[in-house]
Amino acid sequence: MKLRNVVFTGGGTGGHIFPAVAIANALKSEKPDIHIQFIGALGKMEMQRVPEAGYPIIGLPVSGLLRRITFRNIKVLYNAINSYFQARKLLRKIDADIVIGTGGFASLPVCMAASRMKIPLFIWEGNGFAGLTNKLLNKSAKRIYCGFDRMDKHFRHGNWIHSGNPIRQELLEKVETQDALRYFGFTEKRPTILIIGGSLGAGSINQAVDFAFQRWIDSGYSVIWQTGKTFQTTHSHPQLWTGQFIKEMKYAYHLADLVVSRSGALSVSEIMACGVPAVFIPSPNVTDDHQTKNAEKAIQTGGAKMLIDETVRDKLGPAVLDLMQNPTELAEMKKALLNSAKPNATQQIVSDILIHR
């Protein structure tokens, strides 16, 4: 079958959007003549981010089911049914050869329509705990690409493979240490602690770092602290960099001897691919506690530790010092992460889609 028209669907958060764009870019590179169409949810961030990446997108009036008893779910179900029938019309109009779903409520009506219309369906699941949408689509999918291993209890039909998660390939580019030091304004290379809490920041992590960073610096370490948009700090020191956002993450990972981070699927995969030992602090505000499952996947490799969010203010400072003062353990953790990472996940997914379409 000649591959002409490919539909991507998924969204709601960057964790569903950016992997879809990465797969689309790799697929387009492999097959320049194909047409790629995205379908997402009206009013959600994919309606902006996907066009910025150069792809057309159509929005459906779908929204997420509220996980409590409320009359608002009647409207949610109505919109889901409406979106399903709109999706059938769109897939017919586009003449879709395959559909690729990357999770989130935005993908459910499109993937269900593809299944009923006998259009080959491929699914990506980035977390170590499968989302509700992808669980519902398990039987319908031709292939399911999983960011982490040991997913049999979520996908029982033998149609999943451990591909790893698509990551930003620029993170794997060769970096000169002097360029990285210059980017952060450091004049010398010291053992470095990297703090990343996401684009909006993580309040508990920022408060814990605010409490502990001076002791880290006094112990001879540099600190790169991405605060996010919601946390303001006026601290200044030659071995401290603070900012809302790190544009050149390849420089941050190159310098880092240890990273403190939330454990979203893509963050964990990037950290593993870059081989940076980690202290993960899962967000307590996510569905099904999937960030804890992601962190546990990294811990199983021997390359990461985990702290519970509610204890982070008191425990983060000492935990970081204990690791930084043990370079032998850090080296073993780094090796364990690199041995378990899947840096070529995007290409593996695309190659497999082209074989099994």
Helices and strands as residue ranges (DSSP letters): E 5-9, H 14-30, E 35-41, H 46-52, E 57-60, H 72-94, E 98-101, G 105-107, H 108-116, E 121-125, H 132-136, G 138-140, E 143-146, E 160-162, G 169-172, H 177-184, E 192-196, H 203-218, E 222-226, E 240-243, H 249-255, E 256-261, H 265-274, E 278-280, G 287-289, H 290-301, E 304-306, G 309-311, H 312-324, H 327-340, H 345-356
